[in-house]
Amino acid sequence: MRVETIHTTWNHAENQKMLVAFVRPETETGSQFFSLLKTVARSFSSDNRTHFVWVHPDPFQNLHSTWKRMYDLDVAKSDASFGVIDVLKGECAWYDSRYRVKDLQSWIRNVFGGNVAMQKVESIASASDKGESETSRSAGDL
């Protein structure tokens, strides 16, 4: 996702999951992971349940706190993060192991097979409410 495509609408079939990578490809870690991720994406190209989305987090500084609240993911501290989001069920899982092609492919298959615990995603409304209440509290303290 780039600033130019932020309003692009993705169609999600019932069994489709969004595989999301937050990557800074200009860093060494990000570049290595991005290369690995392209290999993994090609291996799943015929699987219509998958939809890979790459997000460079830097142009979206205002969304960092929302991603932190919704996914418990701090994209500001990592050059590469990868997860699966089930948009219809409002659940996600984030990969937290070594980034190797075989391991990542296996983990994705395990997610689709129901062998990886998915966490509830905090709704955008709840995340916004928290942000507003924190802002209100902070403003009230001034």
Phi and psi in degrees as GROMACS dihedral restraints (atoms count N, CA, C in turn):
[ dihedral_restraints ]
;  ai    aj    ak    al  type     phi  dphi    fc
    3     4     5     6     1  -124.7    20    10
    4     5     6     7     1   168.4    20    10
    6     7     8     9     1   -54.9    20    10
    7     8     9    10     1   -38.0    20    10
    9    10    11    12     1   -67.6    20    10
   10    11    12    13     1   -23.1    20    10
   12    13    14    15     1  -114.7    20    10
   13    14    15    16     1    14.7    20    10
   15    16    17    18     1   -62.0    20    10
   16    17    18    19     1   -27.6    20    10
   18    19    20    21     1   -97.2    20    10
   19    20    21    22     1    10.5    20    10
   21    22    23    24     1   -67.2    20    10
   22    23    24    25     1   133.6    20    10
   24    25    26    27     1   -95.2    20    10
   25    26    27    28     1   132.3    20    10
   27    28    29    30     1  -105.6    20    10
   28    29    30    31     1   135.0    20    10
   30    31    32    33     1   -90.9    20    10
   31    32    33    34     1   124.1    20    10
   33    34    35    36     1  -113.7    20    10
   34    35    36    37     1   115.0    20    10
   36    37    38    39     1   -70.5    20    10
   37    38    39    40     1   165.8    20    10
   39    40    41    42     1   -56.9    20    10
   40    41    42    43     1   -37.8    20    10
   42    43    44    45     1   -98.1    20    10
   43    44    45    46     1     8.8    20    10
   45    46    47    48     1   -92.4    20    10
   46    47    48    49     1   140.9    20    10
   48    49    50    51     1  -122.4    20    10
   49    50    51    52     1   149.6    20    10
   51    52    53    54     1   -95.5    20    10
   52    53    54    55     1   123.0    20    10
   54    55    56    57     1   -98.1    20    10
   55    56    57    58     1   113.3    20    10
   57    58    59    60     1  -110.8    20    10
   58    59    60    61     1   131.6    20    10
   60    61    62    63     1  -121.2    20    10
   61    62    63    64     1   121.3    20    10
   63    64    65    66     1   -96.1    20    10
   64    65    66    67     1   110.4    20    10
   66    67    68    69     1  -137.6    20    10
   67    68    69    70     1   136.5    20    10
   69    70    71    72     1  -104.8    20    10
   70    71    72    73     1    93.8    20    10
   72    73    74    75     1   -69.9    20    10
   73    74    75    76     1   -11.2    20    10
   75    76    77    78     1   -81.6    20    10
   76    77    78    79     1    -9.3    20    10
   78    79    80    81     1   -93.8    20    10
   79    80    81    82     1   161.2    20    10
   81    82    83    84     1   -62.5    20    10
   82    83    84    85     1   -48.3    20    10
   84    85    86    87     1   -61.6    20    10
   85    86    87    88     1   -46.1    20    10
   87    88    89    90     1   -63.2    20    10
   88    89    90    91     1   -40.9    20    10
   90    91    92    93     1   -63.7    20    10
   91    92    93    94     1   -45.0    20    10
   93    94    95    96     1   -63.6    20    10
   94    95    96    97     1   -42.7    20    10
   96    97    98    99     1   -67.6    20    10
   97    98    99   100     1   -40.6    20    10
   99   100   101   102     1   -61.6    20    10
  100   101   102   103     1   -40.5    20    10
  102   103   104   105     1   -62.4    20    10
  103   104   105   106     1   -46.0    20    10
  105   106   107   108     1   -61.0    20    10
  106   107   108   109     1   -43.7    20    10
  108   109   110   111     1   -62.9    20    10
  109   110   111   112     1   -37.9    20    10
  111   112   113   114     1   -62.2    20    10
  112   113   114   115     1   -39.1    20    10
  114   115   116   117     1   -64.0    20    10
  115   116   117   118     1   -45.0    20    10
  117   118   119   120     1   -63.3    20    10
  118   119   120   121     1   -44.0    20    10
  120   121   122   123     1   -61.1    20    10
  121   122   123   124     1   -40.6    20    10
  123   124   125   126     1   -62.5    20    10
  124   125   126   127     1   -36.6    20    10
  126   127   128   129     1   -69.3    20    10
  127   128   129   130     1   -19.0    20    10
  129   130   131   132     1  -107.1    20    10
  130   131   132   133     1    11.7    20    10
  132   133   134   135     1   -61.6    20    10
  133   134   135   136     1   -28.1    20    10
  135   136   137   138     1   -91.5    20    10
  136   137   138   139     1    -1.4    20    10
  138   139   140   141     1   -91.6    20    10
  139   140   141   142     1   107.4    20    10
  141   142   143   144     1   -74.2    20    10
  142   143   144   145     1     0.6    20    10
  144   145   146   147     1   -84.1    20    10
  145   146   147   148     1   -11.8    20    10
  147   148   149   150     1  -104.1    20    10
  148   149   150   151     1   144.6    20    10
  150   151   152   153     1  -143.6    20    10
  151   152   153   154     1   104.5    20    10
  153   154   155   156     1   -85.0    20    10
  154   155   156   157     1   135.0    20    10
  156   157   158   159     1  -130.2    20    10
  157   158   159   160     1   126.9    20    10
  159   160   161   162     1  -104.0    20    10
  160   161   162   163     1   130.0    20    10
  162   163   164   165     1  -123.1    20    10
  163   164   165   166     1   121.9    20    10
  165   166   167   168     1   -88.7    20    10
  166   167   168   169     1   112.0    20    10
  168   169   170   171     1   -71.0    20    10
  169   170   171   172     1   -21.3    20    10
  171   172   173   174     1   -61.1    20    10
  172   173   174   175     1   -41.8    20    10
  174   175   176   177     1   -68.9    20    10
  175   176   177   178     1    -9.4    20    10
  177   178   179   180     1  -115.3    20    10
  178   179   180   181     1    45.7    20    10
  180   181   182   183     1   -53.3    20    10
  181   182   183   184     1   -36.8    20    10
  183   184   185   186     1   -68.9    20    10
  184   185   186   187     1   -16.5    20    10
  186   187   188   189     1   -93.7    20    10
  187   188   189   190     1   -10.5    20    10
  189   190   191   192     1   -55.0    20    10
  190   191   192   193     1   -45.7    20    10
  192   193   194   195     1   -68.8    20    10
  193   194   195   196     1   -33.0    20    10
  195   196   197   198     1   -67.0    20    10
  196   197   198   199     1   -44.6    20    10
  198   199   200   201     1   -63.3    20    10
  199   200   201   202     1   -35.6    20    10
  201   202   203   204     1   -64.5    20    10
  202   203   204   205     1   -46.3    20    10
  204   205   206   207     1   -69.2    20    10
  205   206   207   208     1   -43.3    20    10
  207   208   209   210     1   -73.3    20    10
  208   209   210   211     1   -44.4    20    10
  210   211   212   213     1  -112.0    20    10
  211   212   213   214     1    -1.1    20    10
  213   214   215   216     1    53.6    20    10
  214   215   216   217     1    46.8    20    10
  216   217   218   219     1  -130.1    20    10
  217   218   219   220     1   121.3    20    10
  219   220   221   222     1   -99.5    20    10
  220   221   222   223     1    91.2    20    10
  222   223   224   225     1   -71.0    20    10
  223   224   225   226     1   -17.0    20    10
  225   226   227   228     1   -71.1    20    10
  226   227   228   229     1   -23.8    20    10
  228   229   230   231     1  -101.4    20    10
  229   230   231   232     1     3.7    20    10
  231   232   233   234     1  -133.9    20    10
  232   233   234   235     1   141.4    20    10
  234   235   236   237     1   -86.6    20    10
  235   236   237   238     1   -13.9    20    10
  237   238   239   240     1  -155.4    20    10
  238   239   240   241     1   124.3    20    10
  240   241   242   243     1  -137.3    20    10
  241   242   243   244     1   143.0    20    10
  243   244   245   246     1  -138.0    20    10
  244   245   246   247     1   138.3    20    10
  246   247   248   249     1  -156.5    20    10
  247   248   249   250     1   173.6    20    10
  249   250   251   252     1  -118.6    20    10
  250   251   252   253     1   130.4    20    10
  252   253   254   255     1  -119.1    20    10
  253   254   255   256     1   124.3    20    10
  255   256   257   258     1   -95.8    20    10
  256   257   258   259     1    99.5    20    10
  258   259   260   261     1   -64.1    20    10
  259   260   261   262     1   -40.0    20    10
  261   262   263   264     1   -69.4    20    10
  262   263   264   265     1   -37.8    20    10
  264   265   266   267     1   -88.8    20    10
  265   266   267   268     1   -13.1    20    10
  267   268   269   270     1    68.5    20    10
  268   269   270   271     1    42.9    20    10
  270   271   272   273     1  -129.8    20    10
  271   272   273   274     1   157.0    20    10
  273   274   275   276     1  -149.5    20    10
  274   275   276   277     1   162.0    20    10
  276   277   278   279     1  -143.4    20    10
  277   278   279   280     1   141.1    20    10
  279   280   281   282     1  -119.2    20    10
  280   281   282   283     1   133.0    20    10
  282   283   284   285     1   -75.1    20    10
  283   284   285   286     1   129.0    20    10
  285   286   287   288     1  -131.7    20    10
  286   287   288   289     1    34.5    20    10
  288   289   290   291     1  -118.7    20    10
  289   290   291   292     1  -172.1    20    10
  291   292   293   294     1   -66.9    20    10
  292   293   294   295     1   141.8    20    10
  294   295   296   297     1   -87.1    20    10
  295   296   297   298     1    99.0    20    10
  297   298   299   300     1  -133.4    20    10
  298   299   300   301     1   146.1    20    10
  300   301   302   303     1   -53.6    20    10
  301   302   303   304     1   -54.4    20    10
  303   304   305   306     1   -60.4    20    10
  304   305   306   307     1   -41.8    20    10
  306   307   308   309     1   -65.1    20    10
  307   308   309   310     1   -42.5    20    10
  309   310   311   312     1   -68.1    20    10
  310   311   312   313     1   -42.0    20    10
  312   313   314   315     1   -60.7    20    10
  313   314   315   316     1   -44.4    20    10
  315   316   317   318     1   -62.5    20    10
  316   317   318   319     1   -43.0    20    10
  318   319   320   321     1   -62.7    20    10
  319   320   321   322     1   -43.4    20    10
  321   322   323   324     1   -61.4    20    10
  322   323   324   325     1   -44.1    20    10
  324   325   326   327     1   -61.0    20    10
  325   326   327   328     1   -39.1    20    10
  327   328   329   330     1   -65.3    20    10
  328   329   330   331     1   -37.4    20    10
  330   331   332   333     1   -62.0    20    10
  331   332   333   334     1   -48.8    20    10
  333   334   335   336     1   -65.2    20    10
  334   335   336   337     1   -28.5    20    10
  336   337   338   339     1   -83.3    20    10
  337   338   339   340     1    -1.9    20    10
  339   340   341   342     1    80.7    20    10
  340   341   342   343     1    15.8    20    10
  342   343   344   345     1   -95.7    20    10
  343   344   345   346     1     4.3    20    10
  345   346   347   348     1  -120.5    20    10
  346   347   348   349     1   129.9    20    10
  348   349   350   351     1   -67.2    20    10
  349   350   351   352     1   128.0    20    10
  351   352   353   354     1   -98.6    20    10
  352   353   354   355     1   143.0    20    10
  354   355   356   357     1  -103.0    20    10
  355   356   357   358     1   145.8    20    10
  357   358   359   360     1   -64.6    20    10
  358   359   360   361     1   136.6    20    10
  360   361   362   363     1   -87.3    20    10
  361   362   363   364     1   131.4    20    10
  363   364   365   366     1   -69.3    20    10
  364   365   366   367     1   133.3    20    10
  366   367   368   369     1   -65.0    20    10
  367   368   369   370     1   155.2    20    10
  369   370   371   372     1   -61.6    20    10
  370   371   372   373     1   -37.7    20    10
  372   373   374   375     1   -63.0    20    10
  373   374   375   376     1   -44.1    20    10
  375   376   377   378     1   -65.1    20    10
  376   377   378   379     1   -41.4    20    10
  378   379   380   381     1   -63.9    20    10
  379   380   381   382     1   -40.0    20    10
  381   382   383   384     1   -67.0    20    10
  382   383   384   385     1   -41.4    20    10
  384   385   386   387     1   -60.0    20    10
  385   386   387   388     1   -43.2    20    10
  387   388   389   390     1   -61.5    20    10
  388   389   390   391     1   -42.8    20    10
  390   391   392   393     1   -63.0    20    10
  391   392   393   394     1   -41.0    20    10
  393   394   395   396     1   -67.5    20    10
  394   395   396   397     1   -41.3    20    10
  396   397   398   399     1   -68.0    20    10
  397   398   399   400     1   -36.2    20    10
  399   400   401   402     1   -66.2    20    10
  400   401   402   403     1   -39.3    20    10
  402   403   404   405     1   -66.8    20    10
  403   404   405   406     1   -43.6    20    10
  405   406   407   408     1   -61.4    20    10
  406   407   408   409     1   -44.7    20    10
  408   409   410   411     1   -61.5    20    10
  409   410   411   412     1   -44.9    20    10
  411   412   413   414     1   -64.4    20    10
  412   413   414   415     1   -42.4    20    10
  414   415   416   417     1   -65.4    20    10
  415   416   417   418     1   -37.6    20    10
  417   418   419   420     1   -66.8    20    10
  418   419   420   421     1   -27.2    20    10
  420   421   422   423     1   -78.5    20    10
  421   422   423   424     1   -13.9    20    10
